[in-house]
Each structure stands twice: as structure tokens, then as C-alpha cells.
Amino acid sequence: MEDEKLIARRGRQEYLKFLKQEPLTYKSAVLAQCYICYIEGADADKLDCLNGHCPL
């Protein structure tokens, strides 16, 4: 992961909790998953990752 992709988005704190294996609520898990999609390739200026396979 590149540091410049770790932008301030919703889900960052939840993602860090996930990495520490802390318990997550359903909402926190959803936000963490969205954050993962953004750091894996979505452009920073897009509001939607446009992943057609995402159930969210």
C-alpha cells in the first residue's frame, strides 16, 4: 500500500481496528470494507468505487 492512498476517508479508523483484530460492529465492518476498496485502487476524487461485484 502506498501512503498517499491512505487518505482521510470514512472507514479508516474501522480499518485500523480490523488490522488490530478488534471487534467491529456491522456498520464498522462495512465502512472498513469500503476503505479497503479505496486504498486498493479507487481514485481519491470519486465518491463511489463503482465495483459491480460489491453487495453494498
N, C-alpha and C positions, 0 to 999 in steps of 0.2 A: 504494500500500500504506500502511496506517495503522500507525504504530509500535506501538500497543498490541496489534496482532495478531502482532507478531514476538516471540512468547513463547518461553520456553526449552523446546523440544521436540527430540526426536531428529531429526536431519537438518538442523539449522540450519547447522552447520559445513560439511556437504557442499553445502548450497545456496549458501553463500558461495563455496566453491571453484568451483562451477559458474558463478557470476556472473563470477569471475575467469578463466574458461576454463581452469582447471587440470584435469588428467586425474582421472577418477573411476573407481573400481572399480565392478563391477556392484552390489554392496551399497550403496556410497555413492550411486550414481545412484538406486536405489530409495528410499533414505532422503530424498534431496533432493526427489524427486517427491512423496513423502508430505508433506513440509514445505510444498511449494508448494500442495498441496490445502488444508492447514490455514490458511495465510495468505490464501487466496482465499475463505474463507467458512465453514469448519467451526467449530463452537463450541469454545471452549477447554477445556470440560469433557468433551467427547466423546472416546472412545478410538478411534473408527472414523469415518472421514469419510462412510461409507455411500454412496460413489459406485458405482453399479451398473455403470458402464462401465469401471471401473478393472480391468485384468487382474491386479493384485496382490491 
